[in-house]
Amino acid sequence: MSLSELKPGQKGQVHSVQGNRALTKRLFALGCTPGTDVKVIKMAPLGDPMIINFRGFNLAIRKDDAKNIFLSES
């Protein structure tokens, strides 16, 4: 399951981050690494971008980028 599939209020744990090198490097630098708990705070009216919370801060991320963040099965 990818992060883009979660609805506001749902949580998950990062399993892997894929995509192009610039995207993965940026997300890792922000602390979005495997094992990190992530929660979807809210979605924009048209669904893009989405606001997520991890490691104590909120981040606006495009849905296309969120599709590259895979969550572990709970």
C-alpha positions in Angstrom: 0.0 0.0 0.0 1.3 3.5 -0.8 0.9 6.6 1.3 -1.4 8.1 -1.4 -4.0 5.5 -0.6 -4.5 6.6 3.0 -7.4 8.9 4.1 -7.2 11.8 6.6 -6.7 10.4 10.1 -5.1 7.1 9.0 -1.6 6.1 9.9 1.1 3.8 8.6 4.7 3.0 8.8 7.2 3.7 6.0 8.5 0.4 4.5 10.4 1.9 1.5 10.7 5.0 -0.6 11.1 4.6 -4.4 11.1 6.8 -7.4 13.7 9.0 -8.9 16.9 9.7 -7.1 16.1 13.4 -6.3 12.8 12.4 -4.7 14.2 9.7 -2.5 17.2 11.9 -1.5 14.9 14.7 -0.5 12.5 12.5 1.5 15.4 10.8 3.3 16.9 14.2 4.2 13.5 15.2 5.7 13.5 12.0 7.8 11.0 9.9 5.9 13.0 6.7 6.3 11.9 3.1 6.7 10.3 2.5 10.1 9.0 6.1 10.4 5.4 6.4 11.5 3.3 8.6 9.2 -0.2 10.1 9.6 -2.3 11.9 7.0 -3.6 15.1 8.5 -5.7 16.5 5.7 -6.2 16.6 1.9 -6.7 19.6 -0.3 -10.2 20.0 -1.7 -9.2 18.3 -5.0 -7.0 15.7 -3.2 -3.6 17.3 -4.1 -1.5 18.1 -2.2 -1.9 16.1 1.0 -0.6 17.1 4.5 1.2 14.4 6.3 2.8 14.4 9.8 6.0 12.5 10.7 8.8 13.0 13.2 6.8 15.9 14.8 6.2 18.2 11.8 3.7 18.5 8.9 4.7 18.3 5.3 2.7 19.1 2.2 3.4 16.4 -0.5 2.0 15.9 -3.9 0.0 12.8 -4.4 2.3 11.7 -7.2 5.2 11.7 -4.8 3.2 10.0 -2.1 2.6 7.1 -4.5 6.3 6.4 -4.2 6.2 6.0 -0.4 5.2 2.4 0.5 3.9 1.4 3.9 4.3 -1.9 5.7 1.4 -4.1 6.3 -0.1 -3.8 9.8 
